[in-house]
């Protein structure tokens, strides 16, 4: 075999090996898969407001969250405490777990259904939200997606 033919054969073998490796790499799935969405609200509680806010969470927030869960709008909900919060960090994180993100039209439909169930006007809901400002401040809102390892 001449030197040039040998070089061509080696080059072709190298190309074939590279293509096989590239095809295998492209056939692999990404090692993480998107999971549930977590909407997380960071809350700073004002001095002296702990009990009042805990009461609201244990009654109204829980009742509203249970309604959303019963409708299948959320999969679950949690309250997380930031045990070592600093001055510029939330004391609590309110979490609602969703399977997916709803469209604007579906969101409006759900809100209408919620208002009918709750029997409160938009004006009442706004006033109640404003009243909670005396004992808490919303510091942040985030939408996080859980990433799961593929098996």
C-alpha atoms as one frame of an Amber mdcrd trajectory, in Angstrom:
protein
   0.000   0.000   0.000   1.405   3.337  -0.970   1.852   6.066   1.543  -0.893
   8.249   0.029  -3.443   5.400  -0.027  -2.593   4.543   3.583  -3.120   8.210
   4.579  -6.498   8.235   2.804  -7.568   5.027   4.574  -6.441   6.424   7.957
  -8.245   9.700   7.296 -11.443   7.842   6.369 -11.179   5.710   9.525 -10.712
   8.831  11.622 -13.750  10.509  10.015 -15.862   7.368  10.558 -14.820   7.146
  14.207 -15.509  10.845  14.778 -18.940  10.584  13.139 -19.829   7.529  15.242
 -18.804   9.357  18.431 -20.722  12.486  17.417 -23.828  10.482  16.567 -23.650
   8.728  19.948 -23.279  12.062  21.738 -26.272  13.544  19.910 -28.364  10.467
  20.672 -27.844  10.944  24.416 -30.484  12.866  26.315 -29.704  15.866  28.461
 -28.984  14.514  31.979 -31.616  16.744  33.623 -35.345  16.920  32.915 -37.640
  19.831  33.710 -40.050  19.190  36.562 -42.562  21.178  38.550 -42.571  24.960
  38.834 -42.262  26.593  42.232 -43.637  30.106  42.639 -41.796  31.515  45.642
 -42.645  34.732  47.480 -40.117  36.144  49.947 -41.748  37.811  52.983 -40.157
  40.101  55.555 -42.161  40.221  58.780 -42.194  43.524  60.627 -41.319  43.610
  64.326 -44.279  42.430  66.372 -46.100  41.013  63.349 -45.108  37.351  63.652
 -48.253  36.075  65.354 -50.681  38.128  63.286 -49.094  37.003  60.029 -48.870
  33.369  61.187 -52.607  33.522  61.952 -53.350  34.830  58.448 -51.184  32.117
  56.870 -52.831  29.381  58.958 -56.334  30.523  58.003 -56.727  32.516  54.772
 -53.573  31.498  52.900 -54.064  27.831  53.771 -57.762  27.952  52.817 -56.953
  29.587  49.464 -54.131  27.114  48.818 -56.351  24.130  49.650 -58.978  25.440
  47.198 -56.342  25.756  44.443 -55.072  22.251  45.251 -58.604  20.795  45.147
 -59.045  22.286  41.667 -55.740  20.788  40.492 -54.280  24.248  39.919 -51.386
  23.521  42.270 -49.814  20.254  43.424 -48.879  21.521  46.846 -47.703  24.424
  48.965 -45.141  25.063  51.688 -43.940  27.723  54.078 -40.180  27.825  54.562
 -38.511  29.786  57.348 -35.176  31.514  56.792 -33.668  30.680  60.158 -30.685
  32.995  59.760 -32.217  35.879  57.843 -30.248  39.097  57.625 -31.756  42.591
  57.485 -32.136  42.555  53.694 -33.441  38.983  53.378 -36.933  37.489  53.696
 -37.932  35.777  56.931 -40.324  33.402  55.177 -40.749  31.922  51.717 -44.257
  31.013  50.592 -44.133  28.272  47.969 -46.810  26.996  45.613 -45.943  24.056
  43.390 -47.403  23.951  39.872 -47.142  21.241  37.248 -47.068  23.811  34.446
 -47.495  27.491  33.683 -51.009  28.522  32.693 -51.927  30.778  29.800 -53.291
  34.259  30.411 -56.802  33.140  29.419 -56.670  30.167  31.795 -55.370  32.440
  34.565 -58.331  34.795  34.132 -60.754  31.867  34.114 -59.240  30.550  37.340
 -59.352  33.973  38.996 -63.045  34.334  38.120 -63.717  30.890  39.594 -61.687
  31.803  42.702 -63.633  35.046  43.187 -66.939  33.207  42.854 -65.812  30.632
  45.442 -64.315  33.227  47.798 -67.255  35.643  47.526 -64.953  38.682  47.750
 -64.839  41.617  45.370 -61.639  42.879  43.814 -61.886  45.940  46.064 -62.073
  43.730  49.176 -59.141  41.593  48.049 -57.017  44.711  47.425 -57.930  46.201
  50.816 -57.051  42.967  52.614 -53.710  42.785  50.838 -52.962  46.375  51.804
 -53.894  45.683  55.421 -51.270  42.945  55.645 -48.651  45.603  54.888 -48.838
  46.639  58.538 -47.112  43.406  59.592 -45.306  42.113  56.497 -43.524  43.209
  53.320 -43.260  41.260  50.090 -39.559  41.351  49.242 -39.387  39.096  46.201
 -41.230  36.828  43.812 -39.556  34.081  41.822 -40.624  31.344  39.477 -38.264
  28.387  39.782 -38.333  25.115  37.898 -37.294  21.911  39.574 -34.712  19.928
  37.606 -34.746  16.155  38.010 -31.982  13.699  37.174 -32.826  11.348  34.355
 -32.629   7.671  35.258
